[in-house]
Amino acid sequence: MDIKHYTKPPEHYVGDMLVYFVQQPEKGVPKCPDSRIKLMMQGAVKAGDFLGKEGQALLLYPELRGSRKKIVKRILLVGLGKDEPSREMFRKAGGTVAQRGQSTKSQKILVKAPDIESKKLTSSDICECLTEGLILGSYQFRKYKTKEDPDEETGTIKEISLAGKDVSGLRRSMTRGRRSSEAVCAARDMANEPGNFWTPSHFAVFSRSLAKKYNLRARVLGKAEMKRLHMGGILGVAQGSAQSPTVNIVEYRTGKKVPTLLLVGKGLTFDSGGISIKPSGGMHDMKMDMCGGAAVLAAMQVIGQEKPKNLDVVAIVPASENLPGPSALKPGDIITQYGGKTVEVINTDAEGRLIVADALAYGVKKFTPDAVIDVATLTGAIIVALGHHRTGLLSNDDTLAEKVTAAAEKSGEPVWRLPLGKEYRKQLKSTVADLKNIGNRTGGSITAGAFLQEFVGEVPWVHLDIAGTAWNFTEKPYIPKGPSGTGVRTILELVRDWRNK
C-alpha cells in the first residue's frame, strides 16, 4: 500500500473515500471543517446515530446534481470523542478508517488530518499515529489464498493520502509512522507463515537480507558452531526436529564509542511441547512461538533505515523447533548451557527459556552490552496473570525498566512489571544440576524470568513476556485477529528516544 502527502484542498479530491475526524461536542452537531458535510450529518445526529463518540463512524454518499463534474464517491466521518487527545486515540482512528475502507472496497482514500489544539500532542504526533493506524489497520495476510470470494473478502486499499498543515513536519512524521508500521507488518507476516514455510533457516535468510539491504552485519551460527560453543540449550531443544537450529545475529554499528543495546528474541518456529506434548487444541497457534524473534528482527529493519547516531544495536534470534522426535530431550535430562551452567529439564515444554538463555549468555560475553532486552512468548502463566492486555516485564534494573515502560506506553503496547527475588529463585534449585528449568505451578512467569536472570549477570536487563499480547491482543481497530507484531514499536520508541546520559 502506498501512503503519501496530499497538497490540494480536500474538497477537490475525487477518489473512493474522503475522511474527516470530528470531536464530540457537549451538545449539538459535531464540528466539521467542511460546512457542506455538517448539513449532511445533521439527520444522523438528530436520530442519535452519530454523535462524534470515539470510534463512531458515519458513511455519507454525496451527490452533485446538475453537473458532470467528478466528486468523491464516499465521505467518512470518524468520531474522536470528548476526551483529551492521545496518541492511541489517533492510532485507533486510523485503524477505523482502514477497516471501513476495506469493507467498502475503497482503493484510494484521502484522510484530512485534524487541526486539534493539545497540550500533550503536536501535529507531528497526530500524523505519525494516524499513519500507524492506517497502515496497521489495513494489514491482511492472503499469501496462501488461491481464490478470492467477492462476497466475503474485504477489499484491499492501494493508496492512502494524508492532507494537513506543516508540510515538512507532516512528511517526516508520516515517514516515521510508515517505517514503524511496515516493520510491524513484517513481523506479522513472519508469524502468519505456517511452520513448514517459516523454519530456523528462514530466520537466517531474513537476517542476511536485512544486512545486505541496510548495510548491517549478519552472522548465522549453525549446528557445528553451536556445538563448539557448547550451546546446550538450543541444541537440546532442537534435537527432536529434522530442522537444524540457527542463531541469527544482526549488528548495527555507528563506528563511534557509544553504548550497545543487545536485543534477544525467541525464535521457536514451532512448539509442540516436545515429549511434554501440548494438547492438540490450539497447537496450530504454536507456529507463532517465534514472535519475539520476529519483533527483534523487524525492529532492526527500521534501525537500519534510520541509523541512530548515539547507540549500537545487536540483535540475536536463537531459532529452532521443539518436536517429540526419537532424539528429543526427555524430562529429567541434564543439559549444559553456554557458559557452563547445568540445567535439569523437568518439562520439555519450558523450552523457550533454554534457547533464550544461551543467546543471552553468549550475547553478554561476546558484545559486552550496556543494556539487554529479551522479547519472548515465554509462559502461558503470563496470560493467567495479565490476560491479553499487557505484556509482562521483569528486570534487574529500575532505570532500564522505567525506560522500557515509558516506550511501551507511548507505543500503545502497555506492560506491567512483575517482581524478581531470591524467593522465586529458590523454586529453581535442583538436587542434580545447577538449575531446574521450571519451578512449581505458582508464579510461573516470574520463575521463568528468574531463570533467564541467571544468564545476564549484572548487566541492566529487561525481559518482556509477550505470550499474551503476541496474538489475541486487546481488540483494537489497528490490530487484527492473529499476530499483533507487539514489541516492535516498543523497541523503536526506546531506541529513538535513547539518551546516553
Helices and strands as residue ranges (DSSP letters): E 2-5, G 10-12, E 17-22, H 35-46, E 57-60, E 74-79, H 87-103, E 108-112, H 123-137, E 159-163, H 167-192, H 200-214, E 217-221, H 223-229, H 232-238, E 246-252, E 260-265, E 267-271, G 283-288, H 291-306, E 312-322, E 334-336, E 342-344, H 352-367, E 371-376, H 381-386, E 391-395, H 398-411, E 415-417, H 422-425, G 426-428, E 435-436, H 444-453, E 461-465, H 488-496
